[in-house]
Amino acid sequence: MRWADLETAEPDVAAAVLGRFRAARHHVLATLTLDGSPRVSGTEVDVWRGDLVVGSMVGARKAADLGRDPRFALHAHTGDGSMADGDAKLAGTAQEVLDAEELADYVADRHPPEPFQLFRLLVATAVLTDLQGDGIRVRTLRPGRPLTTVVRGSAAPE
């Protein structure tokens, strides 16, 4: 689903997830290499025109990985380790933005260093983990399914 769809489906969870991505500049993007093994790369995340997007230098490994196999996982910077504002993770597929007019609009609006490649992230799973009492709460959202919530630890129901 597009980011805008996630915001419509579960505005509170989407706001909390986006808050984690906006709390720090750099995050960890996992892609798949040619042989199927994972690769992690640093990346910045932006919301533009209702889409979650990441950019890449032309020819970067992460861009090559996403061009070959669009599956990704994205983990928000965890901050100070306190989990005060939760931990956010996304997974899905990336679509490279190739439309020249759309790329020109993005450049005019965001002024990225050029040359670059831009990828729209389609979210298949959004997970927000936060503290609840002495335990943790894990909220998971998948397209077409209701939000699921699991509480673990001493705060979990018996």
Disulfide bonds with the S-S distance in Angstrom:
none
